[in-house]
Amino acid sequence: MIIKSRMALLFTFFSLLLLFFLILLDIIPSNFGYSILMGIATATLNFLLFLAGYAYSIKKSNKTFLLFTIGGIGVRLLIILSLVVLSIKLLKVELLGFIFALFIWYVFYQIVEIIIVRQGLGKR
């Protein structure tokens, strides 16, 4: 689990670094780039919440593990939904960049989450 999550977060870090350089060099307009950053940050927060819940529940009983894994999906979805609404309404992000980045990174992190849970369940 640790290796997969570190690799995903390392990939995110280098992608953000590349995005910052593209914004600084004016290859990507700053408003569009910041919207992409907000989408990536929102998806990364979702993944970090998963890692916290998973690390807490992996050594617990099956009931607790399922509660944190399945129940955590609903809680994280509500948090992400509220962040999306707040970002669109208050921060006035550019919708295309924000939604596109959020979708791509959310799918990426979901794949990593599935891999982590499958490997964790195999070791239980």
N, CA, C and O atoms as a GROMACS GRO file, in nm:
protein
  496
    1MET      N    1   0.083  -0.119   0.000
    1MET     CA    2   0.000   0.000   0.000
    1MET      C    3   0.086   0.125   0.000
    1MET      O    4   0.058   0.220  -0.072
    2ILE      N    5   0.190   0.125   0.079
    2ILE     CA    6   0.272   0.244   0.093
    2ILE      C    7   0.340   0.278  -0.039
    2ILE      O    8   0.348   0.395  -0.077
    3ILE      N    9   0.390   0.177  -0.108
    3ILE     CA   10   0.460   0.201  -0.234
    3ILE      C   11   0.365   0.257  -0.339
    3ILE      O   12   0.400   0.352  -0.409
    4LYS      N   13   0.246   0.198  -0.352
    4LYS     CA   14   0.150   0.245  -0.452
    4LYS      C   15   0.104   0.387  -0.423
    4LYS      O   16   0.095   0.470  -0.514
    5SER      N   17   0.076   0.416  -0.297
    5SER     CA   18   0.030   0.551  -0.264
    5SER      C   19   0.141   0.653  -0.281
    5SER      O   20   0.117   0.765  -0.326
    6ARG      N   21   0.263   0.615  -0.245
    6ARG     CA   22   0.375   0.709  -0.264
    6ARG      C   23   0.400   0.735  -0.412
    6ARG      O   24   0.427   0.848  -0.451
    7MET      N   25   0.390   0.631  -0.494
    7MET     CA   26   0.410   0.650  -0.638
    7MET      C   27   0.303   0.741  -0.696
    7MET      O   28   0.334   0.827  -0.779
    8ALA      N   29   0.178   0.724  -0.653
    8ALA     CA   30   0.069   0.808  -0.702
    8ALA      C   31   0.090   0.953  -0.658
    8ALA      O   32   0.071   1.045  -0.738
    9LEU      N   33   0.129   0.973  -0.534
    9LEU     CA   34   0.151   1.109  -0.485
    9LEU      C   35   0.275   1.172  -0.547
    9LEU      O   36   0.278   1.292  -0.571
   10LEU      N   37   0.377   1.091  -0.574
   10LEU     CA   38   0.496   1.141  -0.642
   10LEU      C   39   0.464   1.182  -0.785
   10LEU      O   40   0.512   1.285  -0.833
   11PHE      N   41   0.383   1.102  -0.853
   11PHE     CA   42   0.338   1.137  -0.988
   11PHE      C   43   0.258   1.268  -0.986
   11PHE      O   44   0.274   1.352  -1.074
   12THR      N   45   0.175   1.284  -0.885
   12THR     CA   46   0.098   1.407  -0.871
   12THR      C   47   0.190   1.526  -0.848
   12THR      O   48   0.170   1.632  -0.908
   13PHE      N   49   0.290   1.509  -0.763
   13PHE     CA   50   0.383   1.618  -0.734
   13PHE      C   51   0.455   1.663  -0.860
   13PHE      O   52   0.464   1.783  -0.887
   14PHE      N   53   0.507   1.568  -0.939
   14PHE     CA   54   0.579   1.606  -1.060
   14PHE      C   55   0.485   1.666  -1.165
   14PHE      O   56   0.526   1.753  -1.242
   15SER      N   57   0.362   1.619  -1.169
   15SER     CA   58   0.264   1.678  -1.261
   15SER      C   59   0.233   1.822  -1.221
   15SER      O   60   0.221   1.910  -1.307
   16LEU      N   61   0.219   1.846  -1.091
   16LEU     CA   62   0.196   1.983  -1.045
   16LEU      C   63   0.315   2.073  -1.072
   16LEU      O   64   0.299   2.190  -1.108
   17LEU      N   65   0.434   2.018  -1.055
   17LEU     CA   66   0.556   2.094  -1.084
   17LEU      C   67   0.560   2.133  -1.232
   17LEU      O   68   0.592   2.248  -1.266
   18LEU      N   69   0.529   2.040  -1.319
   18LEU     CA   70   0.524   2.067  -1.463
   18LEU      C   71   0.418   2.172  -1.494
   18LEU      O   72   0.441   2.262  -1.576
   19LEU      N   73   0.303   2.160  -1.430
   19LEU     CA   74   0.196   2.257  -1.453
   19LEU      C   75   0.237   2.397  -1.408
   19LEU      O   76   0.208   2.495  -1.476
   20PHE      N   77   0.305   2.407  -1.294
   20PHE     CA   78   0.354   2.537  -1.248
   20PHE      C   79   0.450   2.600  -1.349
   20PHE      O   80   0.442   2.719  -1.378
   21PHE      N   81   0.541   2.519  -1.403
   21PHE     CA   82   0.634   2.572  -1.503
   21PHE      C   83   0.562   2.615  -1.630
   21PHE      O   84   0.597   2.717  -1.690
   22LEU      N   85   0.461   2.540  -1.671
   22LEU     CA   86   0.384   2.578  -1.790
   22LEU      C   87   0.307   2.708  -1.767
   22LEU      O   88   0.291   2.788  -1.859
   23ILE      N   89   0.260   2.728  -1.644
   23ILE     CA   90   0.192   2.854  -1.612
   23ILE      C   91   0.291   2.969  -1.609
   23ILE      O   92   0.264   3.077  -1.662
   24LEU      N   93   0.408   2.946  -1.548
   24LEU     CA   94   0.509   3.052  -1.539
   24LEU      C   95   0.563   3.092  -1.676
   24LEU      O   96   0.595   3.209  -1.699
   25LEU      N   97   0.573   2.997  -1.767
   25LEU     CA   98   0.622   3.026  -1.902
   25LEU      C   99   0.512   3.078  -1.995
   25LEU      O  100   0.537   3.100  -2.113
   26ASP      N  101   0.392   3.097  -1.943
   26ASP     CA  102   0.276   3.145  -2.019
   26ASP      C  103   0.238   3.053  -2.134
   26ASP      O  104   0.183   3.098  -2.234
   27ILE      N  105   0.267   2.926  -2.122
   27ILE     CA  106   0.221   2.829  -2.222
   27ILE      C  107   0.075   2.796  -2.196
   27ILE      O  108  -0.004   2.777  -2.289
   28ILE      N  109   0.040   2.789  -2.068
   28ILE     CA  110  -0.100   2.771  -2.027
   28ILE      C  111  -0.144   2.901  -1.961
   28ILE      O  112  -0.074   2.952  -1.873
   29PRO      N  113  -0.259   2.956  -2.001
   29PRO     CA  114  -0.307   3.079  -1.935
   29PRO      C  115  -0.324   3.056  -1.784
   29PRO      O  116  -0.365   2.948  -1.741
   30SER      N  117  -0.294   3.157  -1.706
   30SER     CA  118  -0.290   3.140  -1.560
   30SER      C  119  -0.426   3.101  -1.503
   30SER      O  120  -0.432   3.015  -1.415
   31ASN      N  121  -0.534   3.160  -1.550
   31ASN     CA  122  -0.667   3.127  -1.498
   31ASN      C  123  -0.701   2.980  -1.526
   31ASN      O  124  -0.754   2.911  -1.439
   32PHE      N  125  -0.670   2.934  -1.646
   32PHE     CA  126  -0.695   2.795  -1.682
   32PHE      C  127  -0.605   2.701  -1.601
   32PHE      O  128  -0.650   2.596  -1.556
   33GLY      N  129  -0.480   2.739  -1.583
   33GLY     CA  130  -0.387   2.658  -1.506
   33GLY      C  131  -0.425   2.647  -1.360
   33GLY      O  132  -0.414   2.540  -1.301
   34TYR      N  133  -0.471   2.757  -1.302
   34TYR     CA  134  -0.513   2.753  -1.162
   34TYR      C  135  -0.641   2.670  -1.146
   34TYR      O  136  -0.661   2.607  -1.042
   35SER      N  137  -0.724   2.670  -1.246
   35SER     CA  138  -0.844   2.585  -1.243
   35SER      C  139  -0.804   2.438  -1.246
   35SER      O  140  -0.864   2.356  -1.177
   36ILE      N  141  -0.704   2.405  -1.326
   36ILE     CA  142  -0.654   2.268  -1.329
   36ILE      C  143  -0.594   2.232  -1.194
   36ILE      O  144  -0.616   2.122  -1.143
   37LEU      N  145  -0.518   2.324  -1.134
   37LEU     CA  146  -0.460   2.300  -1.002
   37LEU      C  147  -0.568   2.274  -0.897
   37LEU      O  148  -0.552   2.186  -0.813
   38MET      N  149  -0.676   2.347  -0.902
   38MET     CA  150  -0.785   2.327  -0.806
   38MET      C  151  -0.849   2.190  -0.825
   38MET      O  152  -0.883   2.124  -0.727
   39GLY      N  153  -0.865   2.147  -0.949
   39GLY     CA  154  -0.921   2.015  -0.974
   39GLY      C  155  -0.831   1.904  -0.923
   39GLY      O  156  -0.878   1.808  -0.862
   40ILE      N  157  -0.701   1.918  -0.947
   40ILE     CA  158  -0.605   1.818  -0.898
   40ILE      C  159  -0.601   1.818  -0.746
   40ILE      O  160  -0.595   1.712  -0.684
   41ALA      N  161  -0.604   1.936  -0.686
   41ALA     CA  162  -0.600   1.945  -0.539
   41ALA      C  163  -0.724   1.880  -0.477
   41ALA      O  164  -0.714   1.813  -0.374
   42THR      N  165  -0.839   1.899  -0.538
   42THR     CA  166  -0.962   1.839  -0.487
   42THR      C  167  -0.956   1.687  -0.495
   42THR      O  168  -0.992   1.618  -0.399
   43ALA      N  169  -0.911   1.634  -0.608
   43ALA     CA  170  -0.900   1.488  -0.622
   43ALA      C  171  -0.794   1.431  -0.529
   43ALA      O  172  -0.810   1.322  -0.475
   44THR      N  173  -0.685   1.504  -0.509
   44THR     CA  174  -0.579   1.458  -0.420
   44THR      C  175  -0.627   1.457  -0.275
   44THR      O  176  -0.592   1.366  -0.200
   45LEU      N  177  -0.706   1.554  -0.234
   45LEU     CA  178  -0.764   1.554  -0.101
   45LEU      C  179  -0.851   1.430  -0.080
   45LEU      O  180  -0.847   1.368   0.026
   46ASN      N  181  -0.928   1.396  -0.181
   46ASN     CA  182  -1.011   1.276  -0.176
   46ASN      C  183  -0.924   1.152  -0.154
   46ASN      O  184  -0.957   1.065  -0.073
   47PHE      N  185  -0.814   1.143  -0.225
   47PHE     CA  186  -0.724   1.028  -0.213
   47PHE      C  187  -0.657   1.024  -0.075
   47PHE      O  188  -0.642   0.917  -0.017
   48LEU      N  189  -0.619   1.139  -0.024
   48LEU     CA  190  -0.556   1.144   0.109
   48LEU      C  191  -0.655   1.102   0.218
   48LEU      O  192  -0.616   1.037   0.315
   49LEU      N  193  -0.782   1.140   0.203
   49LEU     CA  194  -0.884   1.095   0.297
   49LEU      C  195  -0.902   0.944   0.290
   49LEU      O  196  -0.922   0.879   0.392
   50PHE      N  197  -0.895   0.888   0.169
   50PHE     CA  198  -0.901   0.742   0.154
   50PHE      C  199  -0.785   0.676   0.227
   50PHE      O  200  -0.804   0.579   0.300
   51LEU      N  201  -0.665   0.728   0.206
   51LEU     CA  202  -0.548   0.668   0.270
   51LEU      C  203  -0.558   0.671   0.422
   51LEU      O  204  -0.519   0.576   0.490
   52ALA      N  205  -0.610   0.780   0.476
   52ALA     CA  206  -0.626   0.789   0.622
   52ALA      C  207  -0.726   0.686   0.673
   52ALA      O  208  -0.700   0.617   0.772
   53GLY      N  209  -0.839   0.675   0.607
   53GLY     CA  210  -0.940   0.578   0.648
   53GLY      C  211  -0.893   0.435   0.630
   53GLY      O  212  -0.921   0.349   0.713
   54TYR      N  213  -0.822   0.410   0.522
   54TYR     CA  214  -0.771   0.275   0.495
   54TYR      C  215  -0.664   0.236   0.596
   54TYR      O  216  -0.664   0.123   0.646
   55ALA      N  217  -0.573   0.326   0.626
   55ALA     CA  218  -0.466   0.295   0.722
   55ALA      C  219  -0.524   0.269   0.860
   55ALA      O  220  -0.473   0.185   0.935
   56TYR      N  221  -0.630   0.339   0.895
   56TYR     CA  222  -0.693   0.317   1.025
   56TYR      C  223  -0.765   0.183   1.031
   56TYR      O  224  -0.759   0.114   1.132
   57SER      N  225  -0.833   0.147   0.923
   57SER     CA  226  -0.924   0.032   0.928
   57SER      C  227  -0.864  -0.100   0.882
   57SER      O  228  -0.928  -0.204   0.900
   58ILE      N  229  -0.747  -0.101   0.823
   58ILE     CA  230  -0.693  -0.225   0.766
   58ILE      C  231  -0.664  -0.329   0.873
   58ILE      O  232  -0.678  -0.448   0.846
   59LYS      N  233  -0.625  -0.289   0.990
   59LYS     CA  234  -0.593  -0.382   1.098
   59LYS      C  235  -0.714  -0.411   1.188
   59LYS      O  236  -0.702  -0.488   1.284
   60LYS      N  237  -0.828  -0.351   1.159
   60LYS     CA  238  -0.947  -0.368   1.241
   60LYS      C  239  -1.030  -0.487   1.190
   60LYS      O  240  -0.988  -0.558   1.099
   61SER      N  241  -1.145  -0.506   1.251
   61SER     CA  242  -1.234  -0.616   1.211
   61SER      C  243  -1.292  -0.588   1.072
   61SER      O  244  -1.283  -0.477   1.020
   62ASN      N  245  -1.352  -0.693   1.013
   62ASN     CA  246  -1.412  -0.678   0.880
   62ASN      C  247  -1.524  -0.574   0.879
   62ASN      O  248  -1.539  -0.500   0.783
   63LYS      N  249  -1.601  -0.570   0.987
   63LYS     CA  250  -1.711  -0.473   0.996
   63LYS      C  251  -1.656  -0.330   0.993
   63LYS      O  252  -1.708  -0.245   0.921
   64THR      N  253  -1.554  -0.304   1.071
   64THR     CA  254  -1.494  -0.171   1.073
   64THR      C  255  -1.429  -0.138   0.940
   64THR      O  256  -1.440  -0.025   0.891
   65PHE      N  257  -1.362  -0.236   0.881
   65PHE     CA  258  -1.299  -0.213   0.751
   65PHE      C  259  -1.402  -0.176   0.646
   65PHE      O  260  -1.383  -0.079   0.572
   66LEU      N  261  -1.512  -0.251   0.638
   66LEU     CA  262  -1.617  -0.221   0.541
   66LEU      C  263  -1.684  -0.087   0.570
   66LEU      O  264  -1.719  -0.013   0.478
   67LEU      N  265  -1.702  -0.056   0.696
   67LEU     CA  266  -1.762   0.072   0.733
   67LEU      C  267  -1.677   0.188   0.684
   67LEU      O  268  -1.729   0.284   0.628
   68PHE      N  269  -1.546   0.179   0.706
   68PHE     CA  270  -1.459   0.287   0.663
   68PHE      C  271  -1.438   0.288   0.512
   68PHE      O  272  -1.424   0.396   0.453
   69THR      N  273  -1.436   0.172   0.449
   69THR     CA  274  -1.414   0.168   0.304
   69THR      C  275  -1.538   0.210   0.228
   69THR      O  276  -1.534   0.302   0.147
   70ILE      N  277  -1.650   0.143   0.254
   70ILE     CA  278  -1.774   0.172   0.181
   70ILE      C  279  -1.838   0.301   0.232
   70ILE      O  280  -1.879   0.386   0.153
   71GLY      N  281  -1.846   0.315   0.363
   71GLY     CA  282  -1.903   0.437   0.418
   71GLY      C  283  -1.818   0.559   0.389
   71GLY      O  284  -1.870   0.670   0.372
   72GLY      N  285  -1.687   0.538   0.384
   72GLY     CA  286  -1.596   0.648   0.353
   72GLY      C  287  -1.615   0.701   0.213
   72GLY      O  288  -1.592   0.819   0.187
   73ILE      N  289  -1.658   0.614   0.122
   73ILE     CA  290  -1.684   0.659  -0.016
   73ILE      C  291  -1.794   0.766  -0.015
   73ILE      O  292  -1.781   0.869  -0.081
   74GLY      N  293  -1.901   0.741   0.059
   74GLY     CA  294  -2.011   0.837   0.065
   74GLY      C  295  -1.970   0.968   0.130
   74GLY      O  296  -2.004   1.076   0.081
   75VAL      N  297  -1.897   0.959   0.238
   75VAL     CA  298  -1.851   1.080   0.308
   75VAL      C  299  -1.757   1.160   0.218
   75VAL      O  300  -1.770   1.282   0.206
   76ARG      N  301  -1.662   1.090   0.155
   76ARG     CA  302  -1.568   1.159   0.067
   76ARG      C  303  -1.638   1.221  -0.053
   76ARG      O  304  -1.601   1.329  -0.098
   77LEU      N  305  -1.741   1.153  -0.104
   77LEU     CA  306  -1.816   1.206  -0.216
   77LEU      C  307  -1.888   1.335  -0.179
   77LEU      O  308  -1.891   1.430  -0.257
   78LEU      N  309  -1.945   1.340  -0.058
   78LEU     CA  310  -2.010   1.463  -0.012
   78LEU      C  311  -1.910   1.576   0.006
   78LEU      O  312  -1.939   1.691  -0.027
   79ILE      N  313  -1.792   1.543   0.059
   79ILE     CA  314  -1.689   1.645   0.076
   79ILE      C  315  -1.645   1.699  -0.059
   79ILE      O  316  -1.631   1.820  -0.076
   80ILE      N  317  -1.622   1.611  -0.154
   80ILE     CA  318  -1.578   1.652  -0.288
   80ILE      C  319  -1.687   1.734  -0.356
   80ILE      O  320  -1.658   1.836  -0.420
   81LEU      N  321  -1.812   1.691  -0.343
   81LEU     CA  322  -1.922   1.766  -0.403
   81LEU      C  323  -1.930   1.907  -0.345
   81LEU      O  324  -1.950   2.003  -0.420
   82SER      N  325  -1.915   1.920  -0.215
   82SER     CA  326  -1.920   2.054  -0.155
   82SER      C  327  -1.800   2.139  -0.199
   82SER      O  328  -1.814   2.259  -0.220
   83LEU      N  329  -1.683   2.077  -0.212
   83LEU     CA  330  -1.567   2.153  -0.261
   83LEU      C  331  -1.584   2.196  -0.406
   83LEU      O  332  -1.542   2.306  -0.443
   84VAL      N  333  -1.646   2.112  -0.487
   84VAL     CA  334  -1.670   2.150  -0.627
   84VAL      C  335  -1.766   2.268  -0.634
   84VAL      O  336  -1.741   2.363  -0.708
   85VAL      N  337  -1.874   2.261  -0.559
   85VAL     CA  338  -1.970   2.372  -0.560
   85VAL      C  339  -1.906   2.500  -0.508
   85VAL      O  340  -1.925   2.606  -0.568
   86LEU      N  341  -1.830   2.492  -0.399
   86LEU     CA  342  -1.763   2.610  -0.346
   86LEU      C  343  -1.660   2.666  -0.444
   86LEU      O  344  -1.648   2.787  -0.460
   87SER      N  345  -1.587   2.578  -0.510
   87SER     CA  346  -1.487   2.624  -0.606
   87SER      C  347  -1.552   2.695  -0.724
   87SER      O  348  -1.503   2.798  -0.771
   88ILE      N  349  -1.661   2.640  -0.772
   88ILE     CA  350  -1.728   2.700  -0.888
   88ILE      C  351  -1.795   2.833  -0.850
   88ILE      O  352  -1.786   2.931  -0.924
   89LYS      N  353  -1.861   2.835  -0.736
   89LYS     CA  354  -1.935   2.956  -0.696
   89LYS      C  355  -1.845   3.066  -0.640
   89LYS      O  356  -1.859   3.182  -0.677
   90LEU      N  357  -1.755   3.030  -0.551
   90LEU     CA  358  -1.678   3.133  -0.482
   90LEU      C  359  -1.546   3.168  -0.550
   90LEU      O  360  -1.509   3.285  -0.556
   91LEU      N  361  -1.478   3.069  -0.602
   91LEU     CA  362  -1.346   3.095  -0.660
   91LEU      C  363  -1.351   3.130  -0.808
   91LEU      O  364  -1.252   3.174  -0.865
   92LYS      N  365  -1.466   3.110  -0.869
   92LYS     CA  366  -1.485   3.143  -1.011
   92LYS      C  367  -1.380   3.076  -1.100
   92LYS      O  368  -1.318   3.140  -1.185
   93VAL      N  369  -1.361   2.946  -1.078
   93VAL     CA  370  -1.265   2.873  -1.161
   93VAL      C  371  -1.322   2.853  -1.300
   93VAL      O  372  -1.444   2.855  -1.320
   94GLU      N  373  -1.234   2.833  -1.394
   94GLU     CA  374  -1.276   2.804  -1.530
   94GLU      C  375  -1.326   2.660  -1.534
   94GLU      O  376  -1.253   2.566  -1.501
   95LEU      N  377  -1.451   2.644  -1.575
   95LEU     CA  378  -1.516   2.514  -1.563
   95LEU      C  379  -1.448   2.403  -1.641
   95LEU      O  380  -1.433   2.292  -1.590
   96LEU      N  381  -1.407   2.430  -1.763
   96LEU     CA  382  -1.349   2.325  -1.847
   96LEU      C  383  -1.223   2.266  -1.784
   96LEU      O  384  -1.212   2.144  -1.775
   97GLY      N  385  -1.131   2.349  -1.743
   97GLY     CA  386  -1.007   2.300  -1.683
   97GLY      C  387  -1.030   2.232  -1.550
   97GLY      O  388  -0.970   2.129  -1.521
   98PHE      N  389  -1.118   2.289  -1.468
   98PHE     CA  390  -1.145   2.234  -1.336
   98PHE      C  391  -1.210   2.096  -1.345
   98PHE      O  392  -1.163   2.001  -1.283
   99ILE      N  393  -1.317   2.086  -1.420
   99ILE     CA  394  -1.390   1.959  -1.430
   99ILE      C  395  -1.306   1.854  -1.501
   99ILE      O  396  -1.306   1.738  -1.459
  100PHE      N  397  -1.234   1.892  -1.605
  100PHE     CA  398  -1.150   1.796  -1.676
  100PHE      C  399  -1.041   1.741  -1.585
  100PHE      O  400  -1.020   1.620  -1.580
  101ALA      N  401  -0.971   1.829  -1.514
  101ALA     CA  402  -0.864   1.784  -1.424
  101ALA      C  403  -0.920   1.700  -1.309
  101ALA      O  404  -0.862   1.598  -1.272
  102LEU      N  405  -1.031   1.743  -1.254
  102LEU     CA  406  -1.093   1.668  -1.145
  102LEU      C  407  -1.131   1.529  -1.193
  102LEU      O  408  -1.106   1.431  -1.122
  103PHE      N  409  -1.190   1.517  -1.308
  103PHE     CA  410  -1.232   1.387  -1.360
  103PHE      C  411  -1.112   1.295  -1.386
  103PHE      O  412  -1.112   1.180  -1.344
  104ILE      N  413  -1.011   1.347  -1.454
  104ILE     CA  414  -0.894   1.265  -1.487
  104ILE      C  415  -0.824   1.217  -1.360
  104ILE      O  416  -0.792   1.098  -1.348
  105TRP      N  417  -0.801   1.306  -1.266
  105TRP     CA  418  -0.730   1.268  -1.145
  105TRP      C  419  -0.816   1.183  -1.053
  105TRP      O  420  -0.763   1.097  -0.983
  106TYR      N  421  -0.946   1.205  -1.052
  106TYR     CA  422  -1.035   1.122  -0.972
  106TYR      C  423  -1.032   0.978  -1.024
  106TYR      O  424  -1.023   0.884  -0.945
  107VAL      N  425  -1.039   0.960  -1.154
  107VAL     CA  426  -1.032   0.825  -1.212
  107VAL      C  427  -0.897   0.762  -1.184
  107VAL      O  428  -0.890   0.644  -1.149
  108PHE      N  429  -0.790   0.838  -1.198
  108PHE     CA  430  -0.656   0.787  -1.169
  108PHE      C  431  -0.647   0.738  -1.024
  108PHE      O  432  -0.598   0.629  -0.999
  109TYR      N  433  -0.694   0.820  -0.931
  109TYR     CA  434  -0.687   0.782  -0.790
  109TYR      C  435  -0.781   0.665  -0.758
  109TYR      O  436  -0.750   0.584  -0.670
  110GLN      N  437  -0.894   0.657  -0.826
  110GLN     CA  438  -0.983   0.543  -0.804
  110GLN      C  439  -0.917   0.412  -0.845
  110GLN      O  440  -0.933   0.310  -0.777
  111ILE      N  441  -0.843   0.414  -0.954
  111ILE     CA  442  -0.771   0.295  -0.997
  111ILE      C  443  -0.666   0.256  -0.893
  111ILE      O  444  -0.651   0.139  -0.860
  112VAL      N  445  -0.594   0.355  -0.842
  112VAL     CA  446  -0.493   0.328  -0.739
  112VAL      C  447  -0.561   0.276  -0.612
  112VAL      O  448  -0.509   0.185  -0.548
  113GLU      N  449  -0.677   0.332  -0.575
  113GLU     CA  450  -0.749   0.285  -0.457
  113GLU      C  451  -0.789   0.139  -0.472
  113GLU      O  452  -0.775   0.060  -0.378
  114ILE      N  453  -0.838   0.102  -0.588
  114ILE     CA  454  -0.879  -0.037  -0.612
  114ILE      C  455  -0.760  -0.130  -0.600
  114ILE      O  456  -0.770  -0.237  -0.540
  115ILE      N  457  -0.647  -0.091  -0.655
  115ILE     CA  458  -0.526  -0.173  -0.645
  115ILE      C  459  -0.483  -0.188  -0.499
  115ILE      O  460  -0.447  -0.298  -0.456
  116ILE      N  461  -0.487  -0.080  -0.424
  116ILE     CA  462  -0.447  -0.084  -0.283
  116ILE      C  463  -0.540  -0.175  -0.202
  116ILE      O  464  -0.494  -0.256  -0.122
  117VAL      N  465  -0.671  -0.162  -0.223
  117VAL     CA  466  -0.766  -0.243  -0.147
  117VAL      C  467  -0.753  -0.390  -0.186
  117VAL      O  468  -0.760  -0.476  -0.098
  118ARG      N  469  -0.736  -0.419  -0.314
  118ARG     CA  470  -0.718  -0.560  -0.355
  118ARG      C  471  -0.594  -0.621  -0.292
  118ARG      O  472  -0.599  -0.734  -0.244
  119GLN      N  473  -0.486  -0.549  -0.293
  119GLN     CA  474  -0.363  -0.602  -0.232
  119GLN      C  475  -0.377  -0.614  -0.081
  119GLN      O  476  -0.327  -0.710  -0.021
  120GLY      N  477  -0.444  -0.519  -0.019
  120GLY     CA  478  -0.465  -0.524   0.126
  120GLY      C  479  -0.554  -0.638   0.168
  120GLY      O  480  -0.530  -0.702   0.270
  121LEU      N  481  -0.657  -0.665   0.090
  121LEU     CA  482  -0.746  -0.776   0.123
  121LEU      C  483  -0.678  -0.910   0.102
  121LEU      O  484  -0.711  -1.007   0.170
  122GLY      N  485  -0.585  -0.917   0.009
  122GLY     CA  486  -0.511  -1.041  -0.013
  122GLY      C  487  -0.420  -1.074   0.103
  122GLY      O  488  -0.388  -1.191   0.126
  123LYS      N  489  -0.376  -0.973   0.176
  123LYS     CA  490  -0.286  -0.994   0.289
  123LYS      C  491  -0.360  -1.017   0.420
  123LYS      O  492  -0.299  -1.056   0.519
  124ARG      N  493  -0.489  -0.994   0.421
  124ARG     CA  494  -0.569  -1.010   0.546
  124ARG      C  495  -0.595  -1.153   0.577
  124ARG      O  496  -0.660  -1.183   0.678
   0.00000   0.00000   0.00000
